Amino acid sequence: MSYTIEGATGPWELVIGLEVHAQVTSKAKLFSGAATEFGAEPNSQVSFVDAGFPGMLPVINRECVAQAVRTGLGLNAQVNLWSRFDRKNYFYADLPQGYQISQYQFPVIGTGEIGIELADGTTKLIGITRLHLEQDAGKSLHDQHPTKSYIDLNRSGVALMEIVSEPDMRSPEEAGAYLTKLRQILRYLGTCDGNMEQGSLRADVNVSVRRAGEGFRTRCEVKNVNSIRFVMQAVEAEARRQIEVWESGGTVDQETRLFDTTRGVTRSMRSKEDAHDYRYFPDPDLPPLVLEQAWVDELAAALPELPDARRARYVGDFGLTPYDAHVLTLEKETAAFYEAVAQGRDPKMAANWVTGDFFAGLNRTGHSIGDSPVSAENLGALLDLIKDGTLSGKLAKEVLEAMFETGKPPAAIVEERGLKQVTDTGAIEGVIDEVMAKNADKVAEFRSGKEKLFGFFVGQTMKAMQGKGNPALVNDLLKKKLAG
Amino acid sequence: MTAPTDMTLAGARAALGRREISAVELTRAHLGAIEALNPRINAYITTTPELALAQAEAADAALAKGEGRALTGIPLAIKDLFCTAGTRTTAGSRILGSFVPPYESTVSGNLLRDGAVFLGKANLDEFAMGSSNTTSAFGAVENPWKRQGEEETFLVPGGSSGGSAAAVAARLALGATATDTGGSIRQPAAFCGIAGIKPTYGRCSRFGIVAFASSLDQAGPVARTVEDCAILLGSMAGFDPKDSTSADIPVPDFAAACARGVKGLRIGIPREYRLDGLPAEIAALWDQGMAWLKAEGAELVEISLPHTKHALPTYYIVAPAEASSNLARYDGVRFGLRENGEDLKDLYERTRAAGFGEEVRRRILIGTYVLSAGYYDAYYLKAQQVRALIKRDFDQAWDKVDAILTPATPSAAFGRDEKQDDPVAMYLNDVFTVTANLAGIPGLAVPAGQDAKGLPLGLQILGKPFDEETVFAVGSAIERAAGFTALPALRAAA
């Protein structure tokens, strides 16, 4: 059943396409040697090129091109061996050159596609139209002074990849899943950190609505949405607005809108008539970008394993459930952590512990996998202690909690707290004898057929042993003794 | 001994090497000439006498230690389009205000590396847009040459490198840097009776040169002899990783090529350059040039460059289009002139209205128009297609000839008050020169004769891409044959 929004006059389908701006992970800017670190002092990472000084010329940063090509390969897209940089001309105070260097007509990456996972377990293919490289602008700060605006050019000239999707998404969920998947791929590739709060990943959302079976109606673009949740909300809010317009007999005009996150509505930013004439033309300072197939092949060969392949390997080679495989591959760091734990151990057991008690521990203590007090090595060591019978599952959970608190290796905690499981038959038998002596009446009841009391004896024995008795041994020995 | 200001660059270099004259003496002689004549000629916007003398002293020290380089102690003028670290750079415009670049252009840096002395910054048409050096915000430059019997008439030196050419002709520098986007080296060189070469696009780095039209701009020298131009270009040229359009090709010994001679060379004579209404004097000079080369053993070959007639309109679409974008950065926000306004748009409008002169505004408007939605295909795209055809004309010509001989300009220098009302008539000055910019090939102007009123006339030699050596060889042959010894009316007292 496809997603629709019920209007006053019947159901409406949604048509959604995304233009994502992803900041390229690179030490230097797209056309200058200036640094790109986030959060530096304003205007501390600006070269004369970035500031548009007279006589300054752009020189392409090879690493930024490599990152775009890697991303293209990760999106199963065509790499264009010939592409070109154009100038997009407009005036703004944070655009020092008076133009943005972009790729308008001939992008470095052509069509591709990625699969998105939906809640019902199905996968849907979303087309990628193109990916091109462009410069970011600086930042205008309007709230620092009552009558003046401040300009920070640290971002000016930073490399961005604009990744344009086909209008293939049909619901807020699909839009969210697409952005999630795209971010996942970028992070796996190491081509963009995907940090939406810092603005290194931003989405322009194109939305239109239609009746089933219709062609496309006019779309509106919701600019600069900066979280996956907001993308989903913006899609729905904008779709509902358009439905209202159509149903009240109006016409949706093509325009650029903004999403008001506090009120949950979109509002008009500029109409098509106000749209800039960007006067695109080939940048005469830059020769066409010509790539060697051999270089592209080298980049392809060195590409890291991507989430889809890794997920398939976890299911196929490790026997994990598709769900666990999905959860473990969502983030590159999680997958790396899991693989370190699973290395040389039972992969399913490792998956259970990572997705279960380990994730719970991270949540409880407010840590992320990157700054987890429990290292993959120590979690692996804990699994080894279970495997060799030193710890019961229950004790191991207790040890893991202590590991989160102290960051110590499991052996040290077992040692300090004397949590080692008792496997000495004689010691267990001694405790059982005491329990049976104290509860002679219950022993008689059990022997006369009240077998439900077995659990009681297990509980009493374990309690007397502070939980350290090996559960299997306790069971076996109790059965023998009670049988008389 | 020749007066210091009358020396050729090569002659001065030899005299410095023999310690017959010191760099300080040579520099002082030029500074004195500037002091005497620049108030009238206005060839320099900014003079830097203290800097020049310090550089000259350093040059003498280097020469004394036997560490002289190609240009050690040679006083030069630098077109005020080249950014010079610590020295005001204006581009002939009010909009740059008192802009002092914190960086050195690659070309001027190369000259400093080779020991040159900078006398100051040469006047030019605003942002290098013009053919008469009358659009400079710092006043017009007077051509040192006078029509016989009309000594009062103020003649233009040509443009845009009018200050560079006038300074060299009037003996206010031994040589100068210049730039050429549509003829801005060759036309003023011809008007001022000196030599000037626009090398192949990519031969000199554009880094640090205030951009006019990036795909056409190219730096080159003007000097009083072809050999002097060759020496200067040898220092100015070279690959620069800071300019993506700079060519990674070795710089040959241009000066050595001057003596090669033309025996056996095939010289193309393009029939399309014989324009209707070409003044008889110009046509005669051209014929004379052919005769000289033939006498020296060259073979003359008539060729066709069929798209020549489209070159000027093509140029006046491509160049303004690029300029309209290149000049967007002069917005009053970060450097140069700022006229405060009510809001950002008002600031832009006031700053740019106050900062740009009429010709620059005209070209920004033309450029903005031809790139606009709905006009792009008809103008800019079409112009790029025609440009490709013009380049192909030359590519095909090189199968038949080694160099091409044409007039440098359709007339001698004109009066300041002539041609000023009609921008299109002014644009026609570039008719013989723009093709080289559109095709990216080298072009040399060399003084070859005088008109009936004694004004200098030049011939132009066009060459294959990166074959400046042949161009220098042909230019030197013309120079020797012409024996051009006439002197301008205004020049440093010997």
Interface residues (C-beta under 8 A of the other chain):
Chain A: F48 A51 G52 F53 P54 G55 M56 L57 P58 V59 I60 R87 N89 F91 Y92 A93 P96 Q97 G98 Y99 S149 I151 D277 R279 Y280 F281 P284 D285 L286 P287
Chain B: F82 C83 T89 A91 L96 F99 P101 P102 Y103 S105 R206 F207 G208 I209 V210 A211 A213 S214 S215 P241 K242 D243 S244 T245 A321 E322 S324 S325 L327 A328 R329 D331 V333 R334 F335 L344 K345 Y348 T368 L371 S372 A373 Y376 Y380
